[in-house]
Amino acid sequence: MPPLTDSAIRSLKPPEKALKLFDGGGLYLLVQPNGARLWRMKYRVDGREKLLSFGQYPDVPLRSARERRDEARRLIAARVDPSAKRKAERAATSDTFEAIAREYLELKSKSLSARTYNKKVGRFEAFAFPFIGKLPITSIAAPQLLTALRRIEERGNHETAHRVRAECGEVFRYAIATGRAERDPTGDLRGALAPVVVRNHAAITEPVKIGQLLRAIDGYQGQPATEFALKLLPLVFVRPGELRAAEWSEFDLETAEWRIPGIRMKMREPHIVPLSRQAVALVRDLHPLTGAGRHLFPSLRGGDRPISNNTLNASLRRLGYTGNEMVSHGFRSMASTCLNEQGWHPDLIELQLAHAERNKVRAAYNRATRLSERRKMMQAWADYLDTLRAGAEIIPFRRTAD
């Protein structure tokens, strides 16, 4: 049979049964009834017939298939089994830090929000893979990892350096669990990185200034979705990301509850936000404007997206508040500070802030039994904000601790 040609291959019709078309030197094209055209090569090593796969036509054209065949024949002549060599190369590649990290990230993607997943992947691709990604994971020692982390510190990103160290540690521990590494070198780096200076989110907590802020928000002139988000955030004091992505399907105005699914929460646990009368009224007023869509606060750019991460902070800047005075995350600190000063039980406040509870049994108990108390607290908080907004003389209110 004469060697194959590109024109002959292109003109092939799917056969009723699998068909082998030989090109010489053991190379042949396997044509399947479904139309697939697969390159294969038969060869012998120590008297045993073996098979190599070179990919699919036209992804691998005829010329490339022949080049791969010729390379395999040179290896055979040198008493090297091309199939065994390929397996060894794949094993070496599969045990690199990058390969294992991507495998781990793919596993974690099922429990992470798309935003969190993309951030993790971005950090690995920017700060880890270029420096240790191609190395076998068993060969990476603490000094090599420290060199990569120092590059991050040199940019002044100390918090990112600590985060990358921790995330690399997750990969090493995954490799240990799957039998591809024996130890985690990130533990040897404790104390080797510059400490992170913790900065609290800027927040207004003085009653008179809170009233001024609320009045400024009432006078906001901008997009309706942004206006309502600014007005609702002080009443619910969730994380800004949780508010901006709020969906209409999560709200039950008859029971006055907003149920945020765990996939959108930082702690990956579903969260219930009892809605005060004021919050319910705001949501009802918003519904004619955005209720036909998925999100309460849709982006003007469309595409079934909510407002962006920076929208609320940018709106506060428009109202005259600098980043050192107030940020959207600061409404959480505002509520926490004032509610604690008013004597509300710390557990209620922490539950409503959706902070993690280290004691799992206590966390389950609290979630199950304290919703009615949180309802009272959220209504009292909304009434208190109304008082501040009105500019009335503030008489300190102390609630007897539970």
LOVO-752694 format. One record per residue (C-alpha): residue number from 1; residue in three letters; x, y, z. Coordinates in steps of 0.1 Angstrom, whole numbers, plus 5000, padded with zeros to 4 digits. Layout:
// LOVO-752694
[NUM; ALA; [X; Y; Z]] ...
// end
This chain:
// LOVO-752694
[1; MET; [5000; 5000; 5000]] [2; PRO; [5015; 5034; 4991]] [3; PRO; [5022; 5060; 5018]] [4; LEU; [4993; 5082; 5029]] [5; THR; [4987; 5117; 5015]] [6; ASP; [4969; 5147; 5031]] [7; SER; [4944; 5148; 5002]] [8; ALA; [4936; 5111; 5007]] [9; ILE; [4931; 5116; 5044]] [10; ARG; [4909; 5146; 5040]] [11; SER; [4886; 5128; 5015]] [12; LEU; [4880; 5098; 5038]] [13; LYS; [4844; 5090; 5047]] [14; PRO; [4835; 5073; 5080]] [15; PRO; [4836; 5035; 5075]] [16; GLU; [4811; 5011; 5089]] [17; LYS; [4839; 4994; 5109]] [18; ALA; [4872; 5007; 5122]] [19; LEU; [4898; 5009; 5094]] [20; LYS; [4936; 5010; 5096]] [21; LEU; [4955; 5028; 5068]] [22; PHE; [4992; 5022; 5071]] [23; ASP; [5019; 5048; 5061]] [24; GLY; [5051; 5027; 5067]] [25; GLY; [5075; 5022; 5096]] [26; GLY; [5047; 5010; 5118]] [27; LEU; [5027; 5042; 5115]] [28; TYR; [4990; 5040; 5106]] [29; LEU; [4958; 5060; 5108]] [30; LEU; [4929; 5044; 5126]] [31; VAL; [4897; 5057; 5111]] [32; GLN; [4866; 5052; 5134]] [33; PRO; [4830; 5049; 5124]] [34; ASN; [4823; 5082; 5142]] [35; GLY; [4847; 5100; 5119]] [36; ALA; [4877; 5102; 5143]] [37; ARG; [4911; 5097; 5127]] [38; LEU; [4937; 5087; 5152]] [39; TRP; [4975; 5082; 5147]] [40; ARG; [4990; 5050; 5160]] [41; MET; [5023; 5033; 5157]] [42; LYS; [5031; 4996; 5162]] [43; TYR; [5065; 4985; 5173]] [44; ARG; [5083; 4957; 5190]] [45; VAL; [5106; 4957; 5221]] [46; ASP; [5122; 4925; 5233]] [47; GLY; [5099; 4905; 5210]] [48; ARG; [5067; 4921; 5224]] [49; GLU; [5044; 4942; 5203]] [50; LYS; [5035; 4976; 5217]] [51; LEU; [5015; 5006; 5206]] [52; LEU; [5021; 5044; 5206]] [53; SER; [4995; 5071; 5202]] [54; PHE; [5004; 5103; 5184]] [55; GLY; [4971; 5122; 5186]] [56; GLN; [4943; 5129; 5162]] [57; TYR; [4942; 5142; 5126]] [58; PRO; [4940; 5171; 5117]] [59; ASP; [4953; 5184; 5151]] [60; VAL; [4984; 5163; 5143]] [61; PRO; [4990; 5166; 5105]] [62; LEU; [5006; 5139; 5085]] [63; ARG; [5041; 5155; 5085]] [64; SER; [5041; 5157; 5124]] [65; ALA; [5029; 5121; 5127]] [66; ARG; [5058; 5110; 5106]] [67; GLU; [5083; 5131; 5126]] [68; ARG; [5071; 5114; 5158]] [69; ARG; [5073; 5080; 5142]] [70; ASP; [5109; 5087; 5131]] [71; GLU; [5119; 5099; 5166]] [72; ALA; [5103; 5068; 5181]] [73; ARG; [5123; 5046; 5157]] [74; ARG; [5155; 5063; 5167]] [75; LEU; [5148; 5056; 5204]] [76; ILE; [5141; 5019; 5196]] [77; ALA; [5174; 5017; 5177]] [78; ALA; [5191; 5030; 5208]] [79; ARG; [5173; 5003; 5229]] [80; VAL; [5150; 5028; 5246]] [81; ASP; [5113; 5019; 5248]] [82; PRO; [5095; 5051; 5236]] [83; SER; [5063; 5042; 5255]] [84; ALA; [5083; 5038; 5288]] [85; LYS; [5101; 5070; 5282]] [86; ARG; [5068; 5089; 5277]] [87; LYS; [5054; 5075; 5309]] [88; ALA; [5085; 5085; 5328]] [89; GLU; [5082; 5121; 5314]] [90; ARG; [5045; 5123; 5323]] [91; ALA; [5052; 5111; 5358]] [92; ALA; [5079; 5137; 5362]] [93; THR; [5056; 5164; 5349]] [94; SER; [5026; 5153; 5370]] [95; ASP; [5047; 5156; 5402]] [96; THR; [5057; 5192; 5397]] [97; PHE; [5045; 5218; 5422]] [98; GLU; [5024; 5235; 5395]] [99; ALA; [5007; 5203; 5384]] [100; ILE; [4998; 5193; 5419]] [101; ALA; [4987; 5228; 5428]] [102; ARG; [4963; 5230; 5398]] [103; GLU; [4949; 5196; 5407]] [104; TYR; [4944; 5208; 5443]] [105; LEU; [4928; 5240; 5431]] [106; GLU; [4904; 5221; 5408]] [107; LEU; [4894; 5200; 5438]] [108; LYS; [4888; 5231; 5459]] [109; SER; [4869; 5249; 5432]] [110; LYS; [4837; 5230; 5441]] [111; SER; [4836; 5246; 5475]] [112; LEU; [4848; 5281; 5466]] [113; SER; [4831; 5310; 5450]] [114; ALA; [4843; 5319; 5415]] [115; ARG; [4858; 5351; 5428]] [116; THR; [4878; 5334; 5456]] [117; TYR; [4889; 5306; 5432]] [118; ASN; [4901; 5331; 5406]] [119; LYS; [4920; 5351; 5433]] [120; LYS; [4938; 5319; 5445]] [121; VAL; [4947; 5309; 5410]] [122; GLY; [4959; 5344; 5402]] [123; ARG; [4982; 5344; 5432]] [124; PHE; [4998; 5311; 5423]] [125; GLU; [5002; 5321; 5387]] [126; ALA; [5018; 5355; 5396]] [127; PHE; [5039; 5346; 5427]] [128; ALA; [5046; 5308; 5428]] [129; PHE; [5044; 5291; 5394]] [130; PRO; [5071; 5313; 5377]] [131; PHE; [5096; 5304; 5404]] [132; ILE; [5089; 5269; 5417]] [133; GLY; [5061; 5257; 5394]] [134; LYS; [5083; 5235; 5372]] [135; LEU; [5102; 5219; 5401]] [136; PRO; [5093; 5184; 5414]] [137; ILE; [5074; 5190; 5446]] [138; THR; [5098; 5167; 5465]] [139; SER; [5128; 5188; 5456]] [140; ILE; [5115; 5221; 5469]] [141; ALA; [5131; 5232; 5502]] [142; ALA; [5124; 5262; 5524]] [143; PRO; [5151; 5284; 5510]] [144; GLN; [5137; 5281; 5475]] [145; LEU; [5102; 5290; 5486]] [146; LEU; [5116; 5319; 5507]] [147; THR; [5133; 5333; 5477]] [148; ALA; [5100; 5334; 5459]] [149; LEU; [5082; 5350; 5488]] [150; ARG; [5109; 5376; 5492]] [151; ARG; [5101; 5388; 5457]] [152; ILE; [5066; 5396; 5469]] [153; GLU; [5079; 5414; 5500]] [154; GLU; [5101; 5435; 5479]] [155; ARG; [5070; 5449; 5463]] [156; GLY; [5057; 5459; 5497]] [157; ASN; [5030; 5432; 5496]] [158; HIS; [5036; 5416; 5530]] [159; GLU; [5001; 5403; 5535]] [160; THR; [5002; 5387; 5501]] [161; ALA; [5035; 5370; 5510]] [162; HIS; [5020; 5354; 5541]] [163; ARG; [4989; 5344; 5521]] [164; VAL; [5010; 5327; 5494]] [165; ARG; [5030; 5309; 5520]] [166; ALA; [4998; 5295; 5536]] [167; GLU; [4983; 5285; 5502]] [168; CYS; [5016; 5268; 5492]] [169; GLY; [5014; 5249; 5525]] [170; GLU; [4979; 5237; 5515]] [171; VAL; [4994; 5223; 5483]] [172; PHE; [5023; 5205; 5501]] [173; ARG; [4999; 5190; 5526]] [174; TYR; [4977; 5178; 5497]] [175; ALA; [5007; 5162; 5481]] [176; ILE; [5016; 5145; 5513]] [177; ALA; [4980; 5131; 5516]] [178; THR; [4982; 5118; 5480]] [179; GLY; [5016; 5101; 5485]] [180; ARG; [5036; 5125; 5464]] [181; ALA; [5055; 5144; 5491]] [182; GLU; [5068; 5136; 5526]] [183; ARG; [5069; 5170; 5543]] [184; ASP; [5056; 5206; 5541]] [185; PRO; [5086; 5231; 5540]] [186; THR; [5064; 5261; 5546]] [187; GLY; [5064; 5253; 5583]] [188; ASP; [5102; 5261; 5584]] [189; LEU; [5094; 5296; 5573]] [190; ARG; [5075; 5307; 5604]] [191; GLY; [5091; 5339; 5615]] [192; ALA; [5111; 5343; 5583]] [193; LEU; [5087; 5368; 5567]] [194; ALA; [5081; 5404; 5578]] [195; PRO; [5050; 5407; 5600]] [196; VAL; [5018; 5420; 5586]] [197; VAL; [5006; 5453; 5601]] [198; VAL; [4969; 5449; 5606]] [199; ARG; [4948; 5479; 5596]] [200; ASN; [4912; 5480; 5606]] [201; HIS; [4886; 5492; 5580]] [202; ALA; [4879; 5529; 5583]] [203; ALA; [4846; 5533; 5601]] [204; ILE; [4825; 5561; 5617]] [205; THR; [4813; 5551; 5652]] [206; GLU; [4804; 5583; 5669]] [207; PRO; [4766; 5588; 5670]] [208; VAL; [4765; 5624; 5658]] [209; LYS; [4788; 5616; 5628]] [210; ILE; [4767; 5584; 5620]] [211; GLY; [4737; 5607; 5618]] [212; GLN; [4755; 5630; 5594]] [213; LEU; [4766; 5601; 5572]] [214; LEU; [4730; 5587; 5571]] [215; ARG; [4717; 5621; 5560]] [216; ALA; [4744; 5624; 5534]] [217; ILE; [4734; 5589; 5520]] [218; ASP; [4697; 5601; 5519]] [219; GLY; [4708; 5630; 5497]] [220; TYR; [4728; 5608; 5474]] [221; GLN; [4721; 5615; 5437]] [222; GLY; [4732; 5587; 5414]] [223; GLN; [4721; 5554; 5401]] [224; PRO; [4690; 5539; 5419]] [225; ALA; [4707; 5505; 5425]] [226; THR; [4737; 5522; 5442]] [227; GLU; [4714; 5545; 5462]] [228; PHE; [4694; 5516; 5476]] [229; ALA; [4725; 5496; 5483]] [230; LEU; [4740; 5525; 5503]] [231; LYS; [4707; 5528; 5523]] [232; LEU; [4704; 5491; 5530]] [233; LEU; [4740; 5484; 5540]] [234; PRO; [4738; 5502; 5574]] [235; LEU; [4706; 5483; 5582]] [236; VAL; [4720; 5448; 5575]] [237; PHE; [4758; 5453; 5579]] [238; VAL; [4768; 5423; 5558]] [239; ARG; [4800; 5422; 5539]] [240; PRO; [4799; 5445; 5509]] [241; GLY; [4804; 5416; 5485]] [242; GLU; [4775; 5398; 5501]] [243; LEU; [4752; 5428; 5496]] [244; ARG; [4762; 5438; 5461]] [245; ALA; [4755; 5402; 5448]] [246; ALA; [4722; 5399; 5466]] [247; GLU; [4695; 5381; 5445]] [248; TRP; [4658; 5385; 5447]] [249; SER; [4653; 5348; 5451]] [250; GLU; [4670; 5350; 5485]] [251; PHE; [4645; 5374; 5500]] [252; ASP; [4612; 5365; 5518]] [253; LEU; [4595; 5398; 5527]] [254; GLU; [4566; 5380; 5543]] [255; THR; [4588; 5365; 5570]] [256; ALA; [4612; 5395; 5567]] [257; GLU; [4643; 5374; 5561]] [258; TRP; [4672; 5374; 5537]] [259; ARG; [4688; 5340; 5534]] [260; ILE; [4723; 5342; 5519]] [261; PRO; [4735; 5308; 5505]] [262; GLY; [4768; 5294; 5519]] [263; ILE; [4785; 5296; 5486]] [264; ARG; [4785; 5335; 5488]] [265; MET; [4795; 5337; 5525]] [266; LYS; [4831; 5340; 5536]] [267; MET; [4827; 5311; 5561]] [268; ARG; [4809; 5290; 5535]] [269; GLU; [4778; 5287; 5558]] [270; PRO; [4743; 5299; 5550]] [271; HIS; [4734; 5331; 5568]] [272; ILE; [4701; 5345; 5578]] [273; VAL; [4697; 5383; 5580]] [274; PRO; [4665; 5393; 5598]] [275; LEU; [4651; 5423; 5581]] [276; SER; [4638; 5453; 5601]] [277; ARG; [4606; 5471; 5590]] [278; GLN; [4629; 5498; 5575]] [279; ALA; [4649; 5472; 5555]] [280; VAL; [4617; 5456; 5542]] [281; ALA; [4603; 5489; 5531]] [282; LEU; [4635; 5497; 5512]] [283; VAL; [4635; 5463; 5494]] [284; ARG; [4598; 5468; 5485]] [285; ASP; [4606; 5502; 5471]] [286; LEU; [4635; 5488; 5450]] [287; HIS; [4615; 5459; 5435]] [288; PRO; [4597; 5479; 5408]] [289; LEU; [4631; 5492; 5396]] [290; THR; [4651; 5459; 5395]] [291; GLY; [4627; 5431; 5405]] [292; ALA; [4625; 5418; 5369]] [293; GLY; [4661; 5408; 5370]] [294; ARG; [4682; 5384; 5391]] [295; HIS; [4701; 5409; 5413]] [296; LEU; [4688; 5436; 5435]] [297; PHE; [4717; 5459; 5425]] [298; PRO; [4724; 5451; 5388]] [299; SER; [4753; 5466; 5370]] [300; LEU; [4746; 5493; 5344]] [301; ARG; [4769; 5473; 5320]] [302; GLY; [4743; 5445; 5319]] [303; GLY; [4754; 5409; 5314]] [304; ASP; [4734; 5396; 5344]] [305; ARG; [4760; 5411; 5368]] [306; PRO; [4757; 5430; 5400]] [307; ILE; [4774; 5463; 5407]] [308; SER; [4812; 5461; 5410]] [309; ASN; [4833; 5458; 5441]] [310; ASN; [4843; 5495; 5440]] [311; THR; [4809; 5510; 5434]] [312; LEU; [4799; 5515; 5471]] [313; ASN; [4833; 5529; 5481]] [314; ALA; [4833; 5552; 5451]] [315; SER; [4799; 5564; 5462]] [316; LEU; [4811; 5572; 5496]] [317; ARG; [4840; 5592; 5481]] [318; ARG; [4813; 5611; 5460]] [319; LEU; [4796; 5620; 5493]] [320; GLY; [4829; 5635; 5506]] [321; TYR; [4842; 5607; 5528]] [322; THR; [4878; 5597; 5523]] [323; GLY; [4891; 5562; 5525]] [324; ASN; [4906; 5571; 5559]] [325; GLU; [4871; 5581; 5572]] [326; MET; [4847; 5555; 5560]] [327; VAL; [4846; 5525; 5537]] [328; SER; [4817; 5502; 5528]] [329; HIS; [4831; 5475; 5550]] [330; GLY; [4831; 5500; 5579]] [331; PHE; [4794; 5497; 5584]] [332; ARG; [4801; 5463; 5601]] [333; SER; [4825; 5480; 5625]] [334; MET; [4800; 5507; 5631]] [335; ALA; [4772; 5483; 5640]] [336; SER; [4795; 5461; 5661]] [337; THR; [4809; 5490; 5681]] [338; CYS; [4775; 5506; 5688]] [339; LEU; [4756; 5474; 5696]] [340; ASN; [4783; 5463; 5720]] [341; GLU; [4782; 5497; 5737]] [342; GLN; [4745; 5494; 5740]] [343; GLY; [4748; 5461; 5759]] [344; TRP; [4736; 5436; 5733]] [345; HIS; [4750; 5401; 5739]] [346; PRO; [4784; 5396; 5721]] [347; ASP; [4772; 5363; 5708]] [348; LEU; [4742; 5379; 5690]] [349; ILE; [4764; 5405; 5674]] [350; GLU; [4790; 5379; 5663]] [351; LEU; [4763; 5357; 5649]] [352; GLN; [4748; 5386; 5629]] [353; LEU; [4782; 5395; 5616]] [354; ALA; [4786; 5359; 5604]] [355; HIS; [4820; 5355; 5622]] [356; ALA; [4833; 5320; 5626]] [357; GLU; [4826; 5302; 5658]] [358; ARG; [4855; 5279; 5668]] [359; ASN; [4833; 5257; 5689]] [360; LYS; [4812; 5238; 5664]] [361; VAL; [4786; 5225; 5689]] [362; ARG; [4781; 5260; 5703]] [363; ALA; [4779; 5274; 5667]] [364; ALA; [4751; 5249; 5658]] [365; TYR; [4733; 5257; 5690]] [366; ASN; [4735; 5295; 5684]] [367; ARG; [4723; 5292; 5648]] [368; ALA; [4693; 5271; 5660]] [369; THR; [4682; 5291; 5690]] [370; ARG; [4690; 5328; 5687]] [371; LEU; [4673; 5340; 5656]] [372; SER; [4644; 5355; 5675]] [373; GLU; [4668; 5375; 5696]] [374; ARG; [4686; 5387; 5665]] [375; ARG; [4653; 5399; 5651]] [376; LYS; [4648; 5421; 5681]] [377; MET; [4684; 5434; 5679]] [378; MET; [4681; 5442; 5641]] [379; GLN; [4649; 5461; 5646]] [380; ALA; [4663; 5480; 5676]] [381; TRP; [4694; 5489; 5655]] [382; ALA; [4672; 5502; 5626]] [383; ASP; [4652; 5523; 5651]] [384; TYR; [4684; 5536; 5666]] [385; LEU; [4697; 5547; 5631]] [386; ASP; [4664; 5565; 5625]] [387; THR; [4670; 5585; 5657]] [388; LEU; [4705; 5594; 5646]] [389; ARG; [4694; 5603; 5611]] [390; ALA; [4668; 5627; 5626]] [391; GLY; [4695; 5644; 5646]] [392; ALA; [4677; 5641; 5679]] [393; GLU; [4697; 5644; 5711]] [394; ILE; [4713; 5610; 5718]] [395; ILE; [4707; 5595; 5752]] [396; PRO; [4731; 5566; 5757]] [397; PHE; [4711; 5534; 5758]] [398; ARG; [4723; 5504; 5778]] [399; ARG; [4708; 5470; 5774]] [400; THR; [4712; 5446; 5803]] [401; ALA; [4735; 5418; 5791]] [402; ASP; [4717; 5384; 5786]] 
// end
